Amino acid sequence: MSGTSHLAAHSDATPSATAVPPGNTPGQGRRRRRRISFDKASFFAVALLLPLAVYVVFVISPFVQAVYFSMTDWSGFTADMAFVGLDNFARLLGDEKFLRAMLNSALLAVVVPTVTIAIAIAVATMVTVGGSTTGGVRGVRGAGFYRVISFFPYCVPAIVIGLVWAQVYDPSRGLLNGVLTGIGLDGMADFPWLGDTRTAMAASMFVIVWSFIGFYTVLFVAAIKGVPGEIYEAARLDGASRFRTAVSITVPLIRDNVRTAWIYLGIAAIDSFVYMQAMNPGGGPGYSTFVISQDLYQTAFSKGQFGYATAMGVVLALVTLLFAAVVFLVDRVTGGGDDVRGHA
């Protein structure tokens, strides 16, 4: 009994660690909201609201207007326009010329990014980790020179590239046919590279790929330099070939850069108006190089059918968004969300 009384007395004498003052509850001070100062409010207005307002005015608003114009018969030069609903889009489904342009744009969206990224990764690998198999991991001799040469075409405006290559492909006085005939290929004399359905699209794709390789080579060089050299040294010690190293190490570790490159290249390829208009303003033989943007341009400024042309623009925007969504989906399905560094 005395021990129990002693413990009770000791408990009464010891102050409670969880006691709180009357009228207060635990965490009330933490839950109390702080007033937003003028400095914070002004920062939010400048850093968030202002860019959002600019985006709405110059991006969202024009797109909404374009959707409205695509549902009219607007000629582009008068204020009068009649609302026709989805008639313009229904016309597109039966427009063989537009459907051919859609097919050509889809072909460009598949081939141009694939070839460009493959070559750019190969060149970037060569100038960063493709050097001697002994000593430290380094690129080939003269790697800086190769980087400069590969980047040079990207410094030239697209319209200049298109016009120059149109002259190179010229059947009668073009440089390409002159070189080919000079080395004994007499059958290539006066061959119309841009005037033959068998070669027009391939020749156009070559020019687009050639113009983009330099930029994406530099992009991948920067990405590969961010990969720890110990990973490549370990692969070398394990006896991995250069191709195996590129496929199993380089590409997975720069996957985010590859995905970004694929999206930007696909968008540029789907449009590709400047290149195609410079090399083949009429769309090539049998519309073999005709793309959506060319059809849009001709419909609006040659035929004066701005409502119908705007419908083409809306479809082009939706195709571009769909392409980006497909790239993200494929990347996710193939394991893009995994931590590749943890598996390396």
NUKOL-558363 format. One record per residue (C-alpha): residue in three letters; x, y, z. Coordinates in steps of 0.25 Angstrom, whole numbers, padded with zeros to 4 digits, always signed. Each point is the difference from the previous one (the first is absolute). Layout:
<pts>
alaXYZ ...
</pts>
This chain:
<pts>
met+0000+0000+0000 ser+0011+0010+0004 gly+0007-0003-0014 thr-0012+0003-0007 ser-0002+0013+0007 his+0014+0004-0003 leu-0002-0003-0015 ala-0013+0008+0000 ala+0007+0012+0007 his+0012-0001-0009 ser-0010+0000-0012 asp-0007+0012+0005 ala+0013+0008+0003 thr+0005-0003-0014 pro-0005+0010-0010 ser-0007-0006-0013 ala+0009+0001-0012 thr-0013+0001-0009 ala-0007+0010+0008 val-0004+0012-0009 pro-0005+0014+0005 pro-0015+0001+0000 gly-0007+0005-0012 asn+0011-0006-0009 thr+0000-0013-0008 pro+0012-0007-0005 gly+0005+0005-0014 gln-0010+0012+0000 gly+0012+0009-0002 arg+0005-0008-0012 arg-0014+0000-0006 arg-0001+0015+0001 arg+0001+0006-0014 arg+0010+0011-0002 arg-0005+0012-0007 ile+0006+0002-0014 ser+0009+0012+0000 phe+0001+0010-0012 asp+0013-0005-0004 lys-0005-0015-0001 ala-0013+0005-0008 ser+0008+0008-0009 phe+0010-0011-0003 phe-0012-0010-0003 ala-0006+0011-0009 val+0013+0002-0008 ala+0005-0015+0000 leu-0013-0007-0002 leu-0012+0009-0004 leu+0007+0008-0010 pro+0006-0012-0008 leu-0013-0007+0001 ala-0007+0013-0006 val+0010+0001-0011 tyr-0002-0015-0003 val-0015+0001+0000 val+0000+0012-0009 phe+0010-0004-0010 val-0002-0015+0000 ile-0013-0005+0005 ser-0008+0012-0006 pro+0005-0002-0014 phe-0002-0014+0000 val-0015+0002+0005 gln-0002+0010-0011 ala+0006-0010-0010 val-0010-0011+0004 tyr-0011+0010-0002 phe+0005+0005-0014 ser+0002-0015-0004 met-0016-0001+0001 thr-0002+0012-0009 asp+0001+0002-0015 trp+0009+0013+0002 ser+0007+0004-0012 gly+0011+0007+0008 phe-0002+0014-0006 thr-0014+0004+0004 ala-0007+0001+0013 asp-0012-0008-0004 met+0000-0015+0003 ala-0010-0010+0002 phe+0000-0011+0010 val+0001-0014-0006 gly+0002-0009+0012 leu+0009-0012-0003 asp-0002+0001-0016 asn+0014+0004-0002 phe+0005-0013+0008 ala-0009-0009-0008 arg+0006+0006-0013 leu+0014-0004+0005 leu-0004-0014+0002 gly-0004-0001-0015 asp+0012+0009-0005 glu+0010-0009-0007 lys+0010+0011-0001 phe-0001+0002+0015 leu+0001-0015+0004 arg+0012-0001-0009 ala+0006+0011+0008 met-0004-0007+0013 leu+0007-0012-0005 asn+0013+0007-0004 ser+0000+0007+0014 ala-0002-0013+0007 leu+0012-0006-0008 leu+0009+0012+0004 ala-0004-0001+0015 val+0005-0015+0000 val+0012+0001-0009 val+0007+0013+0003 pro+0000-0001+0015 thr+0005-0015+0000 val+0011+0003-0010 thr+0004+0013+0006 ile+0001-0006+0014 ala+0007-0012-0004 ile+0011+0007-0007 ala+0001+0011+0010 ile+0002-0010+0011 ala+0010-0007-0008 val+0008+0012-0002 ala-0001+0005+0014 thr+0005-0013+0005 met+0012+0000-0009 val+0004+0014+0005 thr-0002-0003+0014 val+0003-0015+0004 gly+0004-0006-0014 gly+0015+0002+0001 ser+0011-0010+0004 thr-0004-0012+0008 thr+0012+0002+0009 gly+0002+0011+0010 gly-0011+0010+0005 val-0013+0000-0007 arg+0000+0011-0011 gly-0004+0003-0014 val+0007-0002-0013 arg+0012+0009-0004 gly-0005+0013-0005 ala-0014-0001+0007 gly-0001+0015+0001 phe+0001+0002-0016 tyr-0011-0010-0002 arg-0009+0007+0009 val+0002+0013-0007 ile-0002-0006-0014 ser-0012-0008+0005 phe-0006+0013+0006 phe+0002+0009-0012 pro-0012-0003-0008 tyr-0009+0004+0012 cys+0006+0014-0001 val-0006+0002-0014 pro-0014+0004-0001 ala-0010-0011-0005 ile-0004+0008-0012 val+0014+0002-0005 ile+0002-0015+0002 gly-0012-0003-0008 leu+0004+0009-0012 val+0015-0005+0000 trp-0004-0014+0000 ala-0011+0003-0011 gln+0012+0004-0008 val+0009-0012+0003 tyr-0012-0009-0004 asp-0002+0008-0013 pro+0000-0010-0012 ser+0008+0007-0010 arg+0010+0009+0008 gly-0001-0006+0014 leu+0013-0003+0008 leu-0005-0014+0003 asn-0002-0005-0014 gly+0013+0006-0004 val+0007-0007+0010 leu-0007-0014-0003 thr+0003+0002-0015 gly+0014+0004+0003 ile+0003-0013+0007 gly-0005-0008-0012 leu-0015-0001+0003 asp-0005+0005-0013 gly-0014-0005+0002 met-0002+0010+0011 ala+0002+0012-0010 asp-0013+0009+0001 phe-0006-0009+0010 pro-0012+0008+0007 trp+0002-0003+0015 leu-0011+0009+0004 gly-0009-0003-0012 asp+0000-0015+0001 thr-0011-0007+0009 arg+0011-0010+0003 thr+0010+0009+0006 ala-0007+0014+0003 met-0004-0004+0014 ala+0013-0007+0004 ala+0008+0012-0005 ser-0009+0010+0008 met+0002-0009+0012 phe+0015+0000-0002 val+0000+0015+0001 ile-0008+0001+0012 val+0008-0010+0008 trp+0013+0006-0005 ser-0004+0014+0006 phe-0004-0006+0013 ile+0011-0010+0003 gly+0010+0011+0006 phe-0009+0006+0010 tyr-0005-0014+0006 thr+0015-0005+0000 val+0003+0012+0009 leu-0012-0003+0009 phe+0004-0015+0001 val+0015+0003+0002 ala-0004+0009+0012 ala-0009-0011+0005 ile+0011-0011-0001 lys+0010+0008+0007 gly-0010+0000+0012 val+0002-0015+0001 pro+0010-0004+0010 gly+0013-0006-0007 glu+0001-0011+0010 ile-0013-0007-0007 tyr+0007+0000-0014 glu+0013-0005+0007 ala-0007-0011+0006 ala-0007-0004-0013 arg+0014+0000-0007 leu+0005-0009+0011 asp-0012-0010-0002 gly+0004+0000-0015 ala-0012+0007-0005 ser+0001+0004-0015 arg-0002+0015-0004 phe-0014-0004-0006 arg-0004-0007+0013 thr+0005+0011+0009 ala-0008+0011-0009 val-0013-0009+0001 ser+0001-0005+0014 ile+0006+0012+0007 thr+0000+0013-0008 val-0014+0000-0005 pro-0007-0004+0013 leu+0008+0010+0008 ile-0003+0012-0010 arg-0015-0005-0002 asp-0006+0013+0004 asn+0008+0008-0010 val-0003-0010-0011 arg-0015+0001+0003 thr+0001+0016+0000 ala+0007-0001-0013 trp-0010-0010-0006 ile-0011+0010+0003 tyr+0006+0012-0005 leu+0005-0007-0013 gly-0014-0006-0002 ile-0006+0014+0001 ala+0010+0006-0010 ala-0002-0012-0009 ile-0015+0001+0000 asp+0001+0015-0004 ser+0013+0000-0009 phe-0007+0011-0008 val+0013+0008-0003 tyr+0008-0011-0005 met-0011-0006-0009 gln-0004+0014-0005 ala+0014+0004-0003 met+0003-0014-0008 asn-0014-0003-0006 pro-0010+0011+0001 gly-0010-0007-0008 gly+0001-0013+0009 gly+0008-0008-0009 pro-0004-0010-0010 gly-0013-0006+0003 tyr+0000+0008+0013 ser+0011-0010+0005 thr+0006+0011+0009 phe-0013+0008+0003 val-0002+0002+0015 ile-0012+0006+0008 ser+0007+0014+0002 gln+0001+0001-0015 asp-0014-0003-0002 leu-0004+0010+0010 tyr+0008+0011-0006 gln-0005-0003-0014 thr-0015-0001+0005 ala+0001+0013+0007 phe+0009+0009-0008 ser-0003-0005-0014 lys-0014-0004+0001 gly-0005+0010+0010 gln-0007-0011+0009 phe+0005+0004+0014 gly-0011-0007+0007 tyr+0004-0013-0007 ala+0015+0002+0002 thr-0002+0003+0015 ala-0007-0014+0001 met+0013-0006-0006 gly+0008+0008+0011 val-0009-0005+0011 val+0002-0015-0005 leu+0015+0003-0001 ala+0000+0005+0014 leu-0008-0013+0005 val+0009-0009-0008 thr+0012+0007+0007 leu-0006-0002+0014 leu-0003-0014-0004 phe+0014-0003-0004 ala+0006+0005+0013 ala-0010-0008+0008 val+0004-0013-0007 val+0015+0003+0002 phe-0003+0002+0015 leu-0009-0013+0000 val+0010-0008-0007 asp+0011+0005+0010 arg-0008-0004+0012 val-0004-0013-0005 thr+0014-0004-0004 gly+0005+0004+0014 gly+0003+0015-0001 gly-0004+0002+0015 asp+0010-0010+0005 asp+0013+0004+0007 val+0010-0005-0011 arg+0012+0005+0009 gly-0005-0010+0010 his+0001-0011-0010 ala+0013+0004-0007 
</pts>
